[in-house]
Amino acid sequence: FEKRLMNMPTKAFSAYKIALLEKVVKRDERLGEEAARWWNEITSFQYSWRRRSEEAELVRSISRDDILSFFARYFTRSSRRMITAVFAASAERDIAMAAMQAEANAKGSIIVT
């Protein structure tokens, strides 16, 4: 992936960014899609009502170097780390997240919430 990204022409990289941007800002075609999007914010405790515009701005601002740096930091053999997804919606969520954060900090890992 890294070599492919490094050798990718600038036009091709821009085309990928444009395609992703179009997907992010695409309007809901049905009321059910819009409702599901809002309920996802509620059930995930995120409440990011402007998520589409925020994600669109991130896509616009990201560069090839940003992606390469991220890839090198988290996925190359010299920096391999475990990536785990945790889903918690119980009353003990905050306690569990605090414990995971403390353990991650002790190991030099990062928790993305």
Secondary structure, DSSP 8 states (H G I E B T S, - for coil): -HHHHHHS-HHHHHHHHHHHHHHHH---SSHHHHHHHHHHHHHTT---TTHHHHHHHHHHH--HHHHHHHHHHHTSGGG----------STTHHHHHHHHHHHHHHHT-----
